[in-house]
């Protein structure tokens, strides 16, 4: 398992690298499933809140879904500890979900999609967004993201949501091909929404 520690707008001392590697290596369950651990430290010099001046993001890449957690603090060591705690909690929740929802559980095959990368494009003076024309800065603020969608089962979508620590996850249902979304309810309960594209086409016609 490789551990890669990088910094943006900051230097990474050797003692911090050693501490990160030791902490990551202590998580036994990661050794057989994770090929690479990426730890990125980002320092924001312009932030007004000192306790939010440093962010540490931990990403696990290996066989199966990507796992990611992040945390802010005024010190990189503290932020790393918080991010690692969140990572462990996300892994624990995903493990508990598998145990409590065995009827939904299916194997996650290699090649499960990784987290998409934001696509930022330069915008002209007049832009069309979601069917609306916005001139100049306009009163409307919209951020567009484009994802490469790979069909997932409901069980795989729930795993993805738990492992990235989000309260919802949008995916394409492998059985129906419909755009769908899973979301967290109370405790370990989940909801799922499916869009009926055939019904929408009939209504339009």
ChimeraX commands (.cxc) that place a marker at each C-alpha (Angstrom):
marker #1 position 0.00,0.00,0.00 radius 0.5
marker #1 position 1.58,3.26,-1.16 radius 0.5
marker #1 position 1.02,6.44,0.85 radius 0.5
marker #1 position 1.44,9.70,-1.08 radius 0.5
marker #1 position 1.51,12.95,0.93 radius 0.5
marker #1 position 1.39,16.23,-0.98 radius 0.5
marker #1 position 0.96,19.88,-0.04 radius 0.5
marker #1 position -0.54,22.93,-1.70 radius 0.5
marker #1 position 0.65,26.36,-0.54 radius 0.5
marker #1 position 2.60,24.65,2.26 radius 0.5
marker #1 position 5.64,22.52,3.01 radius 0.5
marker #1 position 5.29,18.95,4.29 radius 0.5
marker #1 position 7.91,18.13,6.94 radius 0.5
marker #1 position 9.33,14.63,7.14 radius 0.5
marker #1 position 7.94,14.02,10.64 radius 0.5
marker #1 position 4.41,14.68,9.37 radius 0.5
marker #1 position 4.90,12.21,6.49 radius 0.5
marker #1 position 6.13,9.56,8.92 radius 0.5
marker #1 position 3.17,10.15,11.26 radius 0.5
marker #1 position 0.69,9.89,8.38 radius 0.5
marker #1 position 2.25,6.66,7.11 radius 0.5
marker #1 position 2.22,5.10,10.59 radius 0.5
marker #1 position -1.41,6.06,11.24 radius 0.5
marker #1 position -2.59,4.76,7.86 radius 0.5
marker #1 position -0.61,1.53,8.23 radius 0.5
marker #1 position -2.29,0.90,11.61 radius 0.5
marker #1 position -5.68,0.42,9.93 radius 0.5
marker #1 position -5.48,-3.33,9.30 radius 0.5
marker #1 position -8.59,-3.56,7.11 radius 0.5
marker #1 position -7.01,-1.31,4.48 radius 0.5
marker #1 position -3.94,-3.44,3.79 radius 0.5
marker #1 position -5.56,-6.02,1.52 radius 0.5
marker #1 position -7.97,-3.72,-0.33 radius 0.5
marker #1 position -6.22,-0.36,-0.79 radius 0.5
marker #1 position -3.45,0.09,-3.34 radius 0.5
marker #1 position -2.75,3.79,-2.77 radius 0.5
marker #1 position -3.57,6.36,-0.10 radius 0.5
marker #1 position -3.41,10.00,-1.15 radius 0.5
marker #1 position -3.16,12.61,1.60 radius 0.5
marker #1 position -3.33,16.22,0.44 radius 0.5
marker #1 position -2.70,19.18,2.74 radius 0.5
marker #1 position -4.01,22.57,1.58 radius 0.5
marker #1 position -3.33,25.84,3.39 radius 0.5
marker #1 position -5.66,28.83,2.86 radius 0.5
marker #1 position -3.84,32.02,3.80 radius 0.5
marker #1 position -6.79,34.33,3.11 radius 0.5
marker #1 position -9.39,32.64,5.32 radius 0.5
marker #1 position -10.77,34.75,8.15 radius 0.5
marker #1 position -11.44,31.75,10.40 radius 0.5
marker #1 position -8.16,30.39,11.78 radius 0.5
marker #1 position -9.73,27.02,12.58 radius 0.5
marker #1 position -10.51,26.59,8.86 radius 0.5
marker #1 position -7.11,27.63,7.53 radius 0.5
marker #1 position -5.83,24.11,6.79 radius 0.5
marker #1 position -7.62,21.27,5.02 radius 0.5
marker #1 position -6.49,17.66,4.86 radius 0.5
marker #1 position -8.12,15.34,2.34 radius 0.5
marker #1 position -7.58,11.57,2.47 radius 0.5
marker #1 position -8.42,9.45,-0.58 radius 0.5
marker #1 position -8.24,5.66,-0.74 radius 0.5
marker #1 position -7.83,4.06,-4.16 radius 0.5
marker #1 position -7.88,0.33,-4.74 radius 0.5
marker #1 position -10.18,-2.53,-5.56 radius 0.5
marker #1 position -13.70,-1.15,-5.52 radius 0.5
marker #1 position -15.12,2.31,-4.83 radius 0.5
marker #1 position -12.96,5.31,-3.99 radius 0.5
marker #1 position -13.18,6.40,-0.36 radius 0.5
marker #1 position -12.65,10.04,0.57 radius 0.5
marker #1 position -12.79,12.11,3.75 radius 0.5
marker #1 position -11.66,15.64,4.61 radius 0.5
marker #1 position -11.44,17.95,7.59 radius 0.5
marker #1 position -10.43,21.53,8.44 radius 0.5
marker #1 position -8.40,22.82,11.38 radius 0.5
marker #1 position -5.78,25.43,12.24 radius 0.5
marker #1 position -3.04,22.81,12.11 radius 0.5
marker #1 position -2.36,20.07,9.57 radius 0.5
marker #1 position -1.81,17.39,12.21 radius 0.5
marker #1 position -5.15,18.13,13.86 radius 0.5
marker #1 position -6.91,18.29,10.47 radius 0.5
marker #1 position -5.36,14.94,9.47 radius 0.5
marker #1 position -6.54,13.30,12.72 radius 0.5
marker #1 position -10.08,14.60,12.18 radius 0.5
marker #1 position -10.11,13.45,8.55 radius 0.5
marker #1 position -8.83,10.02,9.56 radius 0.5
marker #1 position -11.56,9.71,12.20 radius 0.5
marker #1 position -14.17,10.56,9.57 radius 0.5
marker #1 position -12.66,8.04,7.18 radius 0.5
marker #1 position -12.88,5.29,9.81 radius 0.5
marker #1 position -16.48,6.27,10.59 radius 0.5
marker #1 position -17.43,6.11,6.89 radius 0.5
marker #1 position -15.84,2.67,6.55 radius 0.5
marker #1 position -17.64,1.50,9.69 radius 0.5
marker #1 position -21.01,2.77,8.45 radius 0.5
marker #1 position -20.50,1.08,5.09 radius 0.5
marker #1 position -19.59,-2.17,6.86 radius 0.5
marker #1 position -22.65,-1.93,9.12 radius 0.5
marker #1 position -24.87,-1.26,6.12 radius 0.5
marker #1 position -23.63,-4.41,4.42 radius 0.5
marker #1 position -24.41,-6.44,7.53 radius 0.5
marker #1 position -27.85,-4.92,8.07 radius 0.5
marker #1 position -28.97,-4.90,4.41 radius 0.5
marker #1 position -27.81,-8.27,3.14 radius 0.5
marker #1 position -30.79,-8.54,0.81 radius 0.5
marker #1 position -29.40,-5.61,-1.16 radius 0.5
marker #1 position -25.79,-6.65,-1.01 radius 0.5
marker #1 position -24.09,-7.50,-4.27 radius 0.5
marker #1 position -20.42,-7.80,-5.09 radius 0.5
marker #1 position -18.70,-4.64,-6.24 radius 0.5
marker #1 position -16.62,-5.45,-9.30 radius 0.5
marker #1 position -13.27,-3.90,-10.18 radius 0.5
marker #1 position -13.78,-0.89,-12.37 radius 0.5
marker #1 position -16.46,0.69,-10.18 radius 0.5
marker #1 position -16.33,4.39,-11.09 radius 0.5
marker #1 position -14.12,6.73,-9.14 radius 0.5
marker #1 position -15.17,10.15,-7.96 radius 0.5
marker #1 position -15.69,12.44,-10.94 radius 0.5
marker #1 position -13.53,15.48,-11.47 radius 0.5
marker #1 position -15.14,18.89,-11.67 radius 0.5
marker #1 position -15.12,20.33,-15.16 radius 0.5
marker #1 position -14.70,24.10,-15.18 radius 0.5
marker #1 position -15.26,25.80,-18.51 radius 0.5
marker #1 position -14.83,29.43,-19.49 radius 0.5
marker #1 position -18.20,31.08,-19.94 radius 0.5
marker #1 position -18.98,33.69,-22.57 radius 0.5
marker #1 position -20.79,36.91,-21.83 radius 0.5
marker #1 position -24.14,35.31,-22.69 radius 0.5
marker #1 position -24.61,31.73,-21.50 radius 0.5
marker #1 position -27.43,29.25,-21.55 radius 0.5
marker #1 position -27.73,27.17,-18.39 radius 0.5
marker #1 position -30.47,24.63,-17.78 radius 0.5
marker #1 position -32.56,26.27,-20.49 radius 0.5
marker #1 position -32.05,29.80,-19.11 radius 0.5
marker #1 position -30.04,32.57,-20.75 radius 0.5
marker #1 position -27.79,34.47,-18.35 radius 0.5
marker #1 position -26.15,37.69,-19.51 radius 0.5
marker #1 position -22.96,38.85,-17.82 radius 0.5
marker #1 position -22.72,37.96,-14.14 radius 0.5
marker #1 position -26.50,38.04,-13.87 radius 0.5
marker #1 position -28.48,37.43,-10.67 radius 0.5
marker #1 position -28.31,33.67,-11.21 radius 0.5
marker #1 position -25.33,31.72,-9.87 radius 0.5
marker #1 position -25.08,28.21,-11.29 radius 0.5
marker #1 position -22.26,25.71,-11.08 radius 0.5
marker #1 position -22.36,22.93,-13.62 radius 0.5
marker #1 position -20.73,19.53,-13.18 radius 0.5
marker #1 position -20.43,16.71,-15.69 radius 0.5
marker #1 position -19.99,13.11,-14.51 radius 0.5
marker #1 position -19.08,9.96,-16.39 radius 0.5
marker #1 position -21.95,7.66,-15.41 radius 0.5
marker #1 position -21.46,3.90,-15.11 radius 0.5
marker #1 position -24.63,1.87,-14.33 radius 0.5
marker #1 position -24.74,0.70,-10.70 radius 0.5
marker #1 position -26.98,-1.58,-8.68 radius 0.5
marker #1 position -28.78,-0.13,-5.68 radius 0.5
marker #1 position -26.33,-1.89,-3.35 radius 0.5
marker #1 position -23.34,-0.41,-5.18 radius 0.5
marker #1 position -24.88,3.08,-5.08 radius 0.5
marker #1 position -25.41,2.79,-1.30 radius 0.5
marker #1 position -21.81,1.69,-0.88 radius 0.5
marker #1 position -20.60,4.65,-2.95 radius 0.5
marker #1 position -22.66,7.08,-0.86 radius 0.5
marker #1 position -21.37,5.70,2.44 radius 0.5
marker #1 position -17.75,5.58,1.36 radius 0.5
marker #1 position -17.60,9.19,0.17 radius 0.5
marker #1 position -19.49,10.38,3.27 radius 0.5
marker #1 position -22.36,12.09,1.46 radius 0.5
marker #1 position -26.06,12.17,2.38 radius 0.5
marker #1 position -27.12,11.42,-1.20 radius 0.5
marker #1 position -25.70,9.82,-4.34 radius 0.5
marker #1 position -26.93,10.17,-7.94 radius 0.5
marker #1 position -26.43,7.22,-10.27 radius 0.5
marker #1 position -27.81,5.34,-13.29 radius 0.5
marker #1 position -29.74,2.23,-12.27 radius 0.5
marker #1 position -28.15,-0.87,-13.84 radius 0.5
marker #1 position -31.48,-2.70,-14.09 radius 0.5
marker #1 position -33.74,0.00,-15.50 radius 0.5
marker #1 position -31.25,2.47,-16.99 radius 0.5
marker #1 position -33.12,5.29,-15.23 radius 0.5
marker #1 position -31.41,8.24,-13.51 radius 0.5
marker #1 position -31.78,7.56,-9.79 radius 0.5
marker #1 position -30.71,8.91,-6.41 radius 0.5
marker #1 position -30.25,7.27,-3.03 radius 0.5
marker #1 position -30.34,9.37,0.13 radius 0.5
marker #1 position -29.90,8.94,3.84 radius 0.5
marker #1 position -32.91,9.07,6.12 radius 0.5
marker #1 position -32.88,8.51,9.90 radius 0.5
marker #1 position -30.36,6.13,11.49 radius 0.5
marker #1 position -29.39,3.54,8.86 radius 0.5
marker #1 position -32.52,3.91,6.73 radius 0.5
marker #1 position -32.25,4.94,3.09 radius 0.5
marker #1 position -34.56,6.24,0.38 radius 0.5
marker #1 position -34.26,5.90,-3.37 radius 0.5
marker #1 position -35.73,8.02,-6.19 radius 0.5
marker #1 position -36.06,6.88,-9.82 radius 0.5
marker #1 position -36.91,9.11,-12.79 radius 0.5
marker #1 position -39.41,7.61,-15.23 radius 0.5
marker #1 position -38.02,8.77,-18.58 radius 0.5
marker #1 position -40.64,6.86,-20.56 radius 0.5
marker #1 position -43.43,8.68,-18.74 radius 0.5
marker #1 position -41.75,12.03,-19.34 radius 0.5
marker #1 position -41.45,11.27,-23.07 radius 0.5
marker #1 position -45.13,10.35,-23.28 radius 0.5
marker #1 position -46.13,13.56,-21.48 radius 0.5
marker #1 position -44.03,15.64,-23.86 radius 0.5
marker #1 position -45.51,13.91,-26.89 radius 0.5
marker link #1:1,2 radius 0.2
marker link #1:2,3 radius 0.2
marker link #1:3,4 radius 0.2
marker link #1:4,5 radius 0.2
marker link #1:5,6 radius 0.2
marker link #1:6,7 radius 0.2
marker link #1:7,8 radius 0.2
marker link #1:8,9 radius 0.2
marker link #1:9,10 radius 0.2
marker link #1:10,11 radius 0.2
marker link #1:11,12 radius 0.2
marker link #1:12,13 radius 0.2
marker link #1:13,14 radius 0.2
marker link #1:14,15 radius 0.2
marker link #1:15,16 radius 0.2
marker link #1:16,17 radius 0.2
marker link #1:17,18 radius 0.2
marker link #1:18,19 radius 0.2
marker link #1:19,20 radius 0.2
marker link #1:20,21 radius 0.2
marker link #1:21,22 radius 0.2
marker link #1:22,23 radius 0.2
marker link #1:23,24 radius 0.2
marker link #1:24,25 radius 0.2
marker link #1:25,26 radius 0.2
marker link #1:26,27 radius 0.2
marker link #1:27,28 radius 0.2
marker link #1:28,29 radius 0.2
marker link #1:29,30 radius 0.2
marker link #1:30,31 radius 0.2
marker link #1:31,32 radius 0.2
marker link #1:32,33 radius 0.2
marker link #1:33,34 radius 0.2
marker link #1:34,35 radius 0.2
marker link #1:35,36 radius 0.2
marker link #1:36,37 radius 0.2
marker link #1:37,38 radius 0.2
marker link #1:38,39 radius 0.2
marker link #1:39,40 radius 0.2
marker link #1:40,41 radius 0.2
marker link #1:41,42 radius 0.2
marker link #1:42,43 radius 0.2
marker link #1:43,44 radius 0.2
marker link #1:44,45 radius 0.2
marker link #1:45,46 radius 0.2
marker link #1:46,47 radius 0.2
marker link #1:47,48 radius 0.2
marker link #1:48,49 radius 0.2
marker link #1:49,50 radius 0.2
marker link #1:50,51 radius 0.2
marker link #1:51,52 radius 0.2
marker link #1:52,53 radius 0.2
marker link #1:53,54 radius 0.2
marker link #1:54,55 radius 0.2
marker link #1:55,56 radius 0.2
marker link #1:56,57 radius 0.2
marker link #1:57,58 radius 0.2
marker link #1:58,59 radius 0.2
marker link #1:59,60 radius 0.2
marker link #1:60,61 radius 0.2
marker link #1:61,62 radius 0.2
marker link #1:62,63 radius 0.2
marker link #1:63,64 radius 0.2
marker link #1:64,65 radius 0.2
marker link #1:65,66 radius 0.2
marker link #1:66,67 radius 0.2
marker link #1:67,68 radius 0.2
marker link #1:68,69 radius 0.2
marker link #1:69,70 radius 0.2
marker link #1:70,71 radius 0.2
marker link #1:71,72 radius 0.2
marker link #1:72,73 radius 0.2
marker link #1:73,74 radius 0.2
marker link #1:74,75 radius 0.2
marker link #1:75,76 radius 0.2
marker link #1:76,77 radius 0.2
marker link #1:77,78 radius 0.2
marker link #1:78,79 radius 0.2
marker link #1:79,80 radius 0.2
marker link #1:80,81 radius 0.2
marker link #1:81,82 radius 0.2
marker link #1:82,83 radius 0.2
marker link #1:83,84 radius 0.2
marker link #1:84,85 radius 0.2
marker link #1:85,86 radius 0.2
marker link #1:86,87 radius 0.2
marker link #1:87,88 radius 0.2
marker link #1:88,89 radius 0.2
marker link #1:89,90 radius 0.2
marker link #1:90,91 radius 0.2
marker link #1:91,92 radius 0.2
marker link #1:92,93 radius 0.2
marker link #1:93,94 radius 0.2
marker link #1:94,95 radius 0.2
marker link #1:95,96 radius 0.2
marker link #1:96,97 radius 0.2
marker link #1:97,98 radius 0.2
marker link #1:98,99 radius 0.2
marker link #1:99,100 radius 0.2
marker link #1:100,101 radius 0.2
marker link #1:101,102 radius 0.2
marker link #1:102,103 radius 0.2
marker link #1:103,104 radius 0.2
marker link #1:104,105 radius 0.2
marker link #1:105,106 radius 0.2
marker link #1:106,107 radius 0.2
marker link #1:107,108 radius 0.2
marker link #1:108,109 radius 0.2
marker link #1:109,110 radius 0.2
marker link #1:110,111 radius 0.2
marker link #1:111,112 radius 0.2
marker link #1:112,113 radius 0.2
marker link #1:113,114 radius 0.2
marker link #1:114,115 radius 0.2
marker link #1:115,116 radius 0.2
marker link #1:116,117 radius 0.2
marker link #1:117,118 radius 0.2
marker link #1:118,119 radius 0.2
marker link #1:119,120 radius 0.2
marker link #1:120,121 radius 0.2
marker link #1:121,122 radius 0.2
marker link #1:122,123 radius 0.2
marker link #1:123,124 radius 0.2
marker link #1:124,125 radius 0.2
marker link #1:125,126 radius 0.2
marker link #1:126,127 radius 0.2
marker link #1:127,128 radius 0.2
marker link #1:128,129 radius 0.2
marker link #1:129,130 radius 0.2
marker link #1:130,131 radius 0.2
marker link #1:131,132 radius 0.2
marker link #1:132,133 radius 0.2
marker link #1:133,134 radius 0.2
marker link #1:134,135 radius 0.2
marker link #1:135,136 radius 0.2
marker link #1:136,137 radius 0.2
marker link #1:137,138 radius 0.2
marker link #1:138,139 radius 0.2
marker link #1:139,140 radius 0.2
marker link #1:140,141 radius 0.2
marker link #1:141,142 radius 0.2
marker link #1:142,143 radius 0.2
marker link #1:143,144 radius 0.2
marker link #1:144,145 radius 0.2
marker link #1:145,146 radius 0.2
marker link #1:146,147 radius 0.2
marker link #1:147,148 radius 0.2
marker link #1:148,149 radius 0.2
marker link #1:149,150 radius 0.2
marker link #1:150,151 radius 0.2
marker link #1:151,152 radius 0.2
marker link #1:152,153 radius 0.2
marker link #1:153,154 radius 0.2
marker link #1:154,155 radius 0.2
marker link #1:155,156 radius 0.2
marker link #1:156,157 radius 0.2
marker link #1:157,158 radius 0.2
marker link #1:158,159 radius 0.2
marker link #1:159,160 radius 0.2
marker link #1:160,161 radius 0.2
marker link #1:161,162 radius 0.2
marker link #1:162,163 radius 0.2
marker link #1:163,164 radius 0.2
marker link #1:164,165 radius 0.2
marker link #1:165,166 radius 0.2
marker link #1:166,167 radius 0.2
marker link #1:167,168 radius 0.2
marker link #1:168,169 radius 0.2
marker link #1:169,170 radius 0.2
marker link #1:170,171 radius 0.2
marker link #1:171,172 radius 0.2
marker link #1:172,173 radius 0.2
marker link #1:173,174 radius 0.2
marker link #1:174,175 radius 0.2
marker link #1:175,176 radius 0.2
marker link #1:176,177 radius 0.2
marker link #1:177,178 radius 0.2
marker link #1:178,179 radius 0.2
marker link #1:179,180 radius 0.2
marker link #1:180,181 radius 0.2
marker link #1:181,182 radius 0.2
marker link #1:182,183 radius 0.2
marker link #1:183,184 radius 0.2
marker link #1:184,185 radius 0.2
marker link #1:185,186 radius 0.2
marker link #1:186,187 radius 0.2
marker link #1:187,188 radius 0.2
marker link #1:188,189 radius 0.2
marker link #1:189,190 radius 0.2
marker link #1:190,191 radius 0.2
marker link #1:191,192 radius 0.2
marker link #1:192,193 radius 0.2
marker link #1:193,194 radius 0.2
marker link #1:194,195 radius 0.2
marker link #1:195,196 radius 0.2
marker link #1:196,197 radius 0.2
marker link #1:197,198 radius 0.2
marker link #1:198,199 radius 0.2
marker link #1:199,200 radius 0.2
marker link #1:200,201 radius 0.2
marker link #1:201,202 radius 0.2
marker link #1:202,203 radius 0.2
marker link #1:203,204 radius 0.2
marker link #1:204,205 radius 0.2
view
